[in-house]
């Protein structure tokens, strides 16, 4: 006979229980780290649209709309400059086996197309300033000098604008950009390019200050922050790049710390809504007298997704969150985002979905270990619940903070490309130029054309008319004159 199993309580059993829980948590952390480092795309959280498509929530695209979308996607090819290249006929023509003659009667040409890259080139402009004098030579008139980006700068504004776009939009390090120029036969040193970059940042500083001041006037602001390294003598130190989105404004702010002083400096005591994650650095501006705090559904969704390997029941929560995203997709398809119709959709569909999600989270909290990955993910959403509901009261408020996260990807790519900034002043210059470039892109402008024009005009533009040069108000010099 098998001996009876005696269930008893002792010190060793209590210790074993604690060690077992700690081991489970450690295993969860190790698994999460491995997925982050080595995981396939299938192991990463899918976009809501992809998850809805997989679940069968999205209808197949309308064939007529799909056809029109493809036609619109081909328009750029028709608008390209077209060069006719006539291919010569063979030097030796064949003889026809039936009529015993060689082809000589013209026929309609056979036409095909290819898209080709015309290599970029750098040219040197030789500026000639005609001069005239009077009979005695005491009165001399000279044509005005060409516009330049700074005093005695021998490089043109388009070169500076291209450099800024390369680093601030494409996250290309200046040393790498110097190598690209060298391949074009223009061996400009990286140090010279650094001088051009930071000189341009100093030129547009007043425009940057205007954009920062405009953020606080907007009712709805989205914000986020990410780390950026700063060079030191022995090793780099950590600093932070913040981003604030308000309408078409994309404002980056460099700060040596992650303290709440940066949101205070940008937003002050302004009122409205601030959509952010749970970071406490925003607490000083999300007060009863200040801004209402909107939560980020995507952060909560990510927590549940990361807990799936050890807690498969989190899939039910992900499905409930997907029901909320489905309403947003429906509003977008109907073209009613931000309108009363959108608010009505949220009232009739999003509110019941959120109620179901809250009931599920409450039930899960009672069953999960608080220190487990799933327990922390559930607790995060419950703690943020009042903020996660804010979007229900205003159709203009997004349900997540993904826009600001996307705006910071260029900083993340920069950590891999150029690794760090030289000092705090360099970080501030980077933030200024990123702000002008990305805001111009958000306003539908070509950032290079915009910057090339503005860098020259900042040299002598009246201080009381600087607002004319902001991306949302900008007109090319030829059009404004």
C-alpha positions in Angstrom: 0.0 0.0 0.0 1.1 3.5 -0.8 1.8 5.6 2.3 -0.7 8.3 3.1 0.4 11.8 1.9 0.3 14.1 4.9 -0.5 17.7 4.1 1.2 19.9 6.7 2.5 23.4 7.1 6.1 24.0 8.0 8.9 26.6 7.5 10.4 24.6 4.6 7.0 24.4 2.8 6.6 28.2 3.0 10.1 28.7 1.7 9.5 26.3 -1.1 6.3 28.1 -2.1 8.1 31.5 -2.2 11.0 30.0 -4.2 8.7 28.4 -6.7 6.9 31.7 -7.2 10.2 33.5 -7.7 11.4 30.9 -10.1 8.3 31.3 -12.2 8.7 35.1 -12.3 12.3 34.7 -13.3 11.4 32.3 -16.0 8.8 34.7 -17.4 11.4 37.5 -17.5 13.9 35.2 -19.3 11.3 34.1 -21.8 10.3 37.8 -22.5 13.9 38.7 -23.0 14.5 35.9 -25.4 11.4 36.8 -27.5 12.6 40.4 -27.6 16.1 39.5 -28.8 15.5 36.5 -31.0 11.8 36.3 -31.5 10.2 36.1 -35.0 7.7 38.7 -36.2 5.0 36.2 -35.5 5.9 36.3 -31.8 5.6 40.1 -31.7 2.4 41.9 -31.0 0.4 42.4 -34.3 -1.1 45.6 -35.2 -4.9 45.9 -34.3 -5.8 45.9 -38.0 -3.8 42.7 -38.6 -5.4 41.0 -35.6 -8.9 42.0 -36.7 -8.2 40.7 -40.2 -6.9 37.4 -38.7 -10.0 37.1 -36.5 -12.3 37.7 -39.5 -13.7 41.1 -38.3 -12.7 43.0 -41.5 -14.6 42.5 -44.7 -12.7 41.9 -47.9 -11.8 45.2 -49.6 -14.2 46.6 -52.1 -12.9 45.7 -55.5 -13.8 49.1 -56.9 -12.0 50.9 -54.1 -9.0 48.6 -54.4 -8.8 49.3 -58.1 -9.0 53.1 -57.5 -6.3 52.8 -54.8 -4.0 51.0 -57.2 -4.7 53.7 -59.9 -3.9 56.4 -57.4 -0.7 54.6 -56.5 0.4 54.7 -60.1 -0.1 58.5 -60.6 3.4 59.3 -59.4 4.8 57.4 -62.3 2.9 59.5 -64.8 4.0 62.7 -63.1 7.7 61.8 -63.4 9.9 63.6 -65.9 9.9 61.3 -68.9 13.0 60.9 -71.2 12.5 59.2 -74.6 15.3 56.7 -75.3 15.0 55.3 -78.8 16.7 51.9 -79.2 18.4 51.5 -82.5 17.4 48.7 -84.9 19.9 45.9 -85.5 22.8 46.8 -87.8 22.2 43.7 -89.9 18.6 43.2 -90.9 17.3 39.7 -91.6 15.8 38.7 -95.0 12.2 37.5 -95.1 12.0 33.9 -96.2 8.7 34.5 -98.0 9.2 37.8 -100.0 13.0 37.7 -100.0 13.2 41.4 -98.9 14.5 43.1 -95.8 12.1 45.0 -93.5 11.9 48.7 -94.3 8.2 49.7 -93.9 7.6 51.8 -90.7 5.2 50.5 -88.1 3.9 52.0 -84.8 6.7 52.0 -82.2 6.6 49.4 -79.4 6.8 51.3 -76.1 7.7 50.1 -72.6 8.6 52.0 -69.4 11.2 51.6 -66.7 11.8 53.7 -63.6 15.5 54.7 -63.4 17.6 56.6 -60.8 19.5 59.6 -62.1 22.5 59.8 -59.8 22.5 62.9 -57.5 25.3 65.4 -58.2 26.8 68.3 -56.4 27.7 71.4 -58.5 29.7 74.5 -57.7 27.9 77.8 -58.4 30.1 80.6 -59.6 28.3 83.7 -58.5 29.1 86.8 -60.7 28.1 90.2 -59.3 28.2 92.8 -62.1 29.6 96.2 -61.1 29.2 99.6 -62.7 30.6 103.0 -61.9 30.1 106.6 -62.7 32.5 108.6 -65.0 34.9 109.6 -62.2 34.7 106.2 -60.4 33.5 107.6 -57.0 30.0 106.0 -57.3 30.1 102.2 -57.7 27.0 100.0 -57.8 27.4 96.2 -57.4 24.8 93.5 -57.7 23.8 92.1 -54.3 25.6 89.0 -53.1 23.9 85.5 -53.3 21.9 84.3 -50.3 23.9 82.2 -47.9 23.3 80.1 -44.8 25.4 82.1 -42.4 28.2 84.6 -42.8 31.1 83.4 -45.1 29.5 79.9 -45.5 30.5 78.5 -48.9 28.0 75.7 -48.9 24.5 76.3 -50.3 21.2 76.0 -48.5 20.1 72.9 -50.4 23.1 71.0 -49.2 22.4 72.0 -45.6 18.8 71.0 -46.0 19.7 67.6 -47.4 22.1 67.0 -44.5 19.4 67.9 -42.0 16.8 65.6 -43.6 19.3 62.7 -43.7 20.0 62.9 -40.0 16.7 64.1 -38.6 14.3 62.1 -40.8 16.3 59.1 -42.1 18.5 58.8 -38.9 21.7 58.8 -41.0 24.9 59.7 -39.1 26.8 62.6 -40.4 29.9 60.5 -40.9 27.9 58.2 -43.1 26.5 61.1 -45.0 30.1 62.4 -45.6 30.9 59.0 -47.2 27.9 59.3 -49.5 29.2 62.7 -50.7 32.6 61.3 -51.2 31.2 58.6 -53.5 29.8 61.5 -55.5 33.2 63.0 -55.8 32.7 65.6 -53.1 35.0 64.8 -50.1 33.6 67.3 -47.6 34.9 66.4 -44.1 32.5 65.3 -41.4 33.7 68.2 -39.2 32.6 70.6 -41.8 29.2 68.9 -42.1 28.8 69.0 -38.3 29.4 72.8 -38.4 26.8 73.2 -41.1 24.3 71.1 -39.1 24.7 73.0 -35.8 24.9 76.4 -37.6 21.5 75.7 -39.2 20.1 74.8 -35.8 21.2 78.1 -34.3 19.6 79.9 -37.3 16.2 78.4 -36.8 16.2 78.6 -33.0 13.6 81.4 -32.9 11.2 79.4 -35.1 11.6 76.4 -32.8 10.7 78.5 -29.8 7.6 79.7 -31.6 6.5 76.1 -32.3 7.1 75.0 -28.6 5.0 77.9 -27.5 2.2 76.9 -29.8 1.9 73.4 -28.3 0.3 74.7 -25.1 -2.4 76.5 -27.0 -3.8 73.2 -28.4 -6.6 71.4 -26.6 -5.3 67.9 -27.4 -1.7 67.0 -27.0 0.0 63.6 -27.2 3.4 63.1 -25.6 6.1 60.5 -25.0 9.8 60.2 -24.3 12.8 58.0 -25.0 16.4 57.8 -24.0 19.3 59.2 -26.0 23.0 58.9 -25.2 25.3 61.9 -24.6 29.1 61.6 -25.0 31.3 61.9 -22.0 35.0 61.5 -21.5 34.9 57.9 -20.0 31.5 56.7 -21.2 28.2 58.0 -22.4 25.5 59.2 -20.0 21.7 58.9 -20.5 19.5 61.9 -21.5 16.0 62.0 -22.9 14.3 63.1 -26.1 10.6 64.1 -25.6 8.0 64.6 -28.3 4.8 66.6 -28.1 2.2 66.2 -30.9 -0.5 68.9 -31.3 -2.4 68.9 -34.6 0.3 69.2 -37.3 3.0 70.2 -34.8 5.7 67.6 -34.0 7.9 69.2 -31.3 10.9 67.5 -29.9 12.5 68.6 -26.7 15.9 67.4 -25.4 16.5 67.2 -21.7 19.4 65.8 -19.6 16.8 64.2 -17.3 13.4 62.4 -17.4 11.9 64.6 -14.7 8.5 66.2 -15.0 10.1 69.6 -15.5 10.1 69.1 -19.3 6.2 68.7 -19.6 5.9 71.6 -17.2 8.2 73.8 -19.4 6.3 72.9 -22.6 2.7 72.8 -21.4 2.8 75.0 -18.3 -0.7 75.4 -16.7 -2.5 74.9 -20.0 -5.8 73.1 -20.1 -7.2 70.4 -22.4 -6.3 66.7 -22.7 -2.8 65.1 -22.6 -2.7 61.5 -24.0 0.3 59.7 -22.4 1.3 56.4 -20.8 1.4 55.8 -17.1 4.8 57.6 -16.5 4.6 59.8 -13.4 6.6 62.6 -15.1 3.4 63.9 -16.5 1.6 64.2 -13.2 2.5 67.9 -12.7 0.6 68.9 -15.8 -2.3 66.4 -15.5 -4.0 68.0 -12.5 -7.6 69.1 -11.8 -6.5 72.7 -12.6 -4.4 71.6 -15.7 -4.9 68.9 -18.3 -7.1 65.9 -18.2 -5.0 62.7 -18.7 -5.9 60.3 -21.4 -4.6 56.8 -21.2 -3.0 54.5 -23.8 -4.9 51.3 -24.7 -1.9 50.1 -26.7 0.3 49.9 -23.6 -2.3 47.8 -21.8 -2.7 45.6 -24.8 1.1 45.1 -25.0 1.2 44.0 -21.4 -1.4 41.3 -21.9 0.3 40.1 -25.1 3.6 39.8 -23.3 2.0 37.7 -20.6 0.5 35.2 -23.0 3.2 32.5 -22.9 2.6 32.0 -19.1 -1.0 33.0 -19.0 -2.9 31.9 -22.2 -6.2 33.2 -20.8 -4.9 36.7 -21.6 -6.1 36.1 -25.2 -9.7 36.8 -24.0 -8.6 40.2 -22.8 -6.8 40.9 -26.1 -10.0 40.0 -28.0 -12.0 42.4 -25.8 -9.5 45.2 -26.6 -9.7 44.3 -30.2 -13.5 45.0 -30.1 -12.7 48.6 -29.1 -10.2 49.0 -31.9 -12.8 47.6 -34.3 -15.1 50.6 -33.6 -12.2 53.0 -34.4 -11.6 51.1 -37.7 -15.3 51.4 -38.5 -15.3 55.1 -37.9 -12.3 55.5 -40.2 -13.9 53.4 -42.9 -17.1 55.6 -42.7 -15.0 58.8 -42.8 -16.5 60.1 -39.5 -13.4 60.2 -37.2 -13.7 63.1 -34.7 -17.3 63.8 -35.5 -20.6 63.4 -33.7 -21.2 60.2 -35.6 -17.9 58.9 -34.2 -19.0 59.8 -30.7 -22.2 58.0 -31.2 -20.4 54.8 -32.3 -18.2 55.0 -29.2 -21.3 55.4 -27.0 -23.2 52.5 -28.4 -20.3 50.1 -29.1 -17.1 51.1 -27.4 -18.7 51.7 -24.0 -20.2 48.2 -23.7 -16.9 46.7 -24.9 -15.0 48.7 -22.2 -17.5 47.5 -19.6 -16.9 43.9 -20.6 -13.2 44.4 -20.5 -13.3 45.9 -17.0 -15.4 43.0 -15.7 -12.9 40.6 -17.2 -9.9 42.4 -15.7 -11.5 42.5 -12.3 -12.1 38.8 -12.4 -8.6 38.1 -13.5 -7.1 40.2 -10.7 -8.6 37.9 -8.1 -7.0 34.8 -9.7 -3.5 36.0 -10.6 -0.4 36.4 -8.6 0.2 40.2 -8.2 4.0 39.8 -9.1 3.4 37.6 -12.2 3.6 39.2 -15.6 -0.1 38.7 -16.2 -0.9 40.1 -12.8 1.1 43.2 -13.4 -0.5 43.7 -16.9 -4.0 43.4 -15.4 -3.1 45.7 -12.5 -1.7 48.3 -15.0 -4.9 48.5 -16.9 -7.1 48.7 -13.8 -4.9 51.4 -12.3 -5.2 53.3 -15.5 -8.8 52.7 -16.0 -10.2 56.2 -15.4 -7.6 57.5 -18.0 -8.4 54.7 -20.5 -12.1 55.8 -20.4 -11.4 59.5 -21.3 -11.6 58.8 -25.1 -15.3 58.0 -24.6 -16.1 61.6 -23.8 -14.5 63.2 -26.9 -14.4 61.7 -30.4 -11.2 63.7 -31.2 -9.2 61.9 -28.4 -7.4 58.8 -29.7 -7.6 55.6 -27.8 -3.8 55.1 -27.7 -0.6 57.0 -27.8 0.8 55.3 -30.9 1.3 58.5 -32.9 3.9 59.9 -30.4 5.6 56.5 -30.2 6.0 56.4 -33.9 7.4 60.0 -33.8 10.2 58.7 -31.5 11.3 55.8 -33.8 13.7 58.1 -35.5 15.5 58.6 -32.2 15.6 54.8 -31.6 17.1 54.4 -35.1 19.6 57.1 -34.3 20.8 55.2 -31.3 21.9 52.5 -33.7 23.2 54.8 -36.4 25.0 57.6 -34.8 25.0 56.2 -31.2 25.1 59.5 -29.2 25.1 63.3 -29.4 28.3 65.1 -28.5 26.9 67.2 -25.6 23.7 68.7 -24.3 23.9 71.6 -26.8 24.2 69.1 -29.6 21.1 67.3 -28.3 19.2 70.6 -28.2 20.2 71.4 -31.8 19.1 68.0 -32.9 15.7 68.5 -31.3 15.3 71.9 -33.0 16.1 70.6 -36.5 14.0 67.5 -36.0 11.0 69.7 -35.0 11.2 71.8 -38.1 11.8 68.8 -40.4 9.0 66.6 -39.0 6.5 69.4 -38.6 7.1 70.3 -42.3 6.5 66.7 -43.3 3.3 66.6 -41.2 2.1 69.8 -43.0 2.5 68.0 -46.3 5.7 69.9 -47.3 8.9 68.5 -48.7 11.2 69.1 -45.7 14.3 69.7 -47.9 12.7 72.4 -50.0 11.2 74.0 -46.9 14.4 74.1 -44.9 16.5 75.3 -47.9 14.2 78.3 -48.3 13.8 79.1 -44.6 17.5 78.8 -43.7 18.3 81.6 -46.2 15.3 83.8 -45.2 16.1 83.6 -41.5 19.3 85.7 -42.2 17.3 88.9 -42.6 13.6 88.1 -42.0 11.8 90.6 -39.7 11.5 89.4 -36.2 7.8 90.4 -36.0 7.0 88.3 -39.1 8.7 85.0 -38.1 5.4 83.2 -37.9 5.3 83.4 -41.8 8.2 81.0 -41.9 6.6 78.3 -39.7 5.7 75.2 -41.7 2.0 75.6 -41.3 2.2 79.1 -42.7 5.1 78.8 -45.1 5.0 79.9 -48.7 8.1 79.7 -51.0 10.0 83.0 -51.3 8.9 83.3 -55.0 5.3 82.9 -54.0 5.4 85.2 -51.0 7.0 88.0 -52.9 
